[in-house]
């Protein structure tokens, strides 16, 4: 498991973020530039909402702490250390499972 994560684009979507809905990626196209390409990520809510909810979007961009707690429960981890040591297999169908139904019903991530 990881000891740290990089979630700059998630935080860049906060109302309080200084980039006003923009994020600079890690890939630097020029040796003299301190940042990579500027991309528009939009503003989805406050930092508190992004971290703790309540989520008004179902794309996983809000309530990050709640998502971690849910995942910990799914694998039976009581602490972050136990969660870090968990072995898990991701099924290849995870990217498409249920999306057909969302698309047909025009809900969730199927509306895009």
N, C-alpha and C positions, 0 to 999 in steps of 0.2 A: 504494500500500500504506500501511498504518497505521504510525505512529511509536510508538504505544502502544495497549494494549488494557485494557479493564476486565473483570476476571474475579472480581469479589467473591463472586458466588454459588458459584463453584467452590471458592474458598478457604474460604468459610463452611462447607463440607461436611467440612473437616478436623477430626480429633479435637482438635487443638490450638487451634482457633478459639475465641475467647471467647464467641461467640453460641450455643454448644451446639446447633448444627444449625439456627440461625435466621439470616436475612439481612434487612437493611433495604434496600429498593430505593432508587433515585435519585429517584423521584417523591415529592415532599413534599406531602402533602395540606393542610398548614397552614403559613402563612408563618413561624410561630414555632417550628416543629419542625425539628430538624437533620437528620432522616432521613425516608424515606418509610415505606411500609407494611411491617410485619414479616411475613415469610413463612417457613414451615418448609421447609427444603431437606434436612434430615436429615444424618446423619454417614455418610460412605462409606469413610473410611480416614484414614491419617495424611497430613500435608502432603507428606511424602516420596513416599508412594504416589500421591497426586494428581499430583504433578509428574513423578515418574520411574518409577512402577510398582513392582512388577508389578501389572497391572490384574486385579482380580477381578470387575469389572463390564464389560459390553460396550456401555455407553451413552455412551462418550466422556468420562466424568467423571474418569477416572484415566489416568495416564501421559501428561500433556499434552505434555511435552517429546518423548516418543517419537512422538506424533502429528505434532508439528511437523517432526521429522526425516523421518518417512515422507512427509509432504506435500512437503517440500523435495526428496526423492529423486524423487517422482512428476513434478515439474515441472523437474527438472534443475538445481536451485539448489544451489550449494556453500556459499553464505554467506547470512546473514539479509538482507543488502542485496540480493543477487540474488533471493532469495525475495520480498522486498518489491516488486521491480520486475517480477515475473512477471505476465503477463496470463493469465487463466483464465476459461473460460465454464462456468457451472454449468447442467447440463441440468435442465429442470423435473421430470423423473422421479426425480431423486435422492432426493426425500423418500419415495417409495414403492417404489423398486426393491428387490426381494428381500424386502420385508416380508411379502408373501403367504406365501412359503415358510417364513419364521420363524414366522408365526402358525400355520400348519398343523402345523408340527413342534413348536410350543410351546417354542421356543428363542429366545435373544437378546431383542431389543426387541419381538418378537412375542408375548411372554408377558404383556404388560400389557393 
